[in-house]
C-alpha cells in the first residue's frame, strides 16, 4: 500500500488506542523507575486510519502480511 485509497495521501497511518499507564512506587512513596503502558481494549485486529482524512484504511495485521509477502 502506497497511499490512502480514500484521499490519496501518502503521509501515513495511525491507530486509535485506549491505554492505561501504571506507575510503580517504593514504600517510601518515590517512583521506583518502572512503569507500564498497557492497552485497555482487547481485539483481534488493530484498525489503521489515514492521517489526513481520518478514515479506516486497513488493519495492522493486513498491512504486515502484505509487506511480507
C-alpha positions, -999 to 999 in steps of 0.1 A, spaced: 0 0 0 15 33 -11 -14 58 -3 -48 61 12 -75 47 -11 -99 74 1 -79 107 -3 -47 97 -19 -24 109 9 9 91 14 17 107 48 9 77 69 -14 57 91 -22 57 128 -42 35 153 -66 46 179 -57 30 213 -71 33 248 -43 28 272 -36 26 309 -3 39 324 8 21 355 34 38 377 51 17 404 63 31 437 86 22 466 72 20 501 87 54 507 64 69 480 91 76 455 87 62 419 108 31 416 117 38 379 94 12 365 62 18 346 39 1 321 18 13 292 -10 -13 287 -37 -14 261 -72 -14 277 -91 -28 247 -85 -64 236 -93 -70 200 -84 -95 172 -72 -68 147 -59 -33 150 -76 -8 126 -54 18 109 -66 52 99 -53 78 74 -35 108 90 -52 132 66 -89 120 61 -92 100 94 -110 72 76 -102 35 82 -78 22 56 -68 -13 67 -56 -33 97 -21 -36 111 -22 -73 106 -32 -70 69 -5 -43 64 22 -65 78 10 -95 59 10 -76 26 45 -61 32 59 -96 40 45 -114 11 
